[in-house]
Amino acid sequence: MTSQDPLLQELQYITQEQPDSALAQRFAPILCFDRAEPFFPLAVGYTVFRTASKSPSSKFMIDPHDGIAIEYAIWWDWDIQHLYELEHTWVYLDADEQLIKVEASAHGSLLPMTKEDGSLPLEDGRITIYSESGKHGFAPERYWLISRAEHTNLSCGENAGNGGIHTTNPFGAAAFGNPTDDEHQLANRYMQQRAFTPTYDFSHWFDLQTVPFVTWAQLAEWIPRRIIWWRSELQQIFKDNRKT
């Protein structure tokens, strides 16, 4: 990446206080990453639910019952297999804003973030969940991810980059123009250069409170422009590399 990242600077600039921003930031999870993880979140788009309704950023219905549900749409530029990554966590509070439930996404599914003993995944009072090496699907405990090690190792190794530019999720080809074969190949090359062997040592703790917090509407407006920017950036990266 070049030293200047104007779109990320823009997202940092538009971070501002909204009616529910303090509530959303207060309950934002801590994510535990593999020590060898190459990609980390850049931003969060939040939505607060006080009545049951369709998630604006995923395929799921969210029902806070008589309390509050907070949706965190977490943006990465990269999964180890494709350009652009959006994963979710949902935090449920009762009428007194006490934490009662946590859910999160993994490979297109919504899963309860409940530990084997039935407790919530908390460390020092903060929600703390594990992010799959390279792929970023969530789990409440490390052993969930170790059970997928064979598949994860392939994704992070010989299959790194095989998805090119992601075109099948909500921000697919129609949102920003169909990528060319060359653009897919450049994205593939970028990820292949970052292939790694997972350690399953999830000692890199990442606090979501440290990245820009914006409403989902603001993040949704930014994402297509971010993808277009990366398509241009990849051309420049590999053009510069060919000159050296």
Buried (B, 14 or more C-beta within 10 A) or exposed (E): EEEEBEBBEEBBEEBEEBEBBEBBBEBBBBBBBBEBBBBBBBBBBBBBBEEEEEBBBBEBEBEBEEBBBBBBBBBBBBBBBBBBBBBBBBBBBBEEEEBEBBBBBBEEEBBEBBEEEEEBBBEEEBBBBBBBBBBBBBBBBEEBBBEBEEEBBEBBBEBBBBBBBBBEBEBBEEBBEEBEEEBBBBBBBBBBEBBBEBEBEBEBEBEBBEBBBBBBEBBBEBBBEBBBBBBEBBEEBBEEEEEE
